[in-house]
C-alpha cells in the first residue's frame, strides 16, 4: 500500500535496516500465529470441535 511505501522510505535506509525490519516482521508473525493457535485451542476445548 501507499502507507507501507511511505514507511519504508522513512525508516529503511541501509541493508542493516532491511535485516532488522525482516527480523521484526518475523517475530510479529510468530507472535500472531501463537496467539491465534492459543485462541483456537481454547475454542476447541470449550466447544468440543
PyMOL commands that set and color helices and strands:
alter all, ss='L'
color gray80, all
select helices_A, chain A and resi 2-11+15-47
alter helices_A, ss='H'
color red, helices_A
deselect
rebuild
show_as cartoon
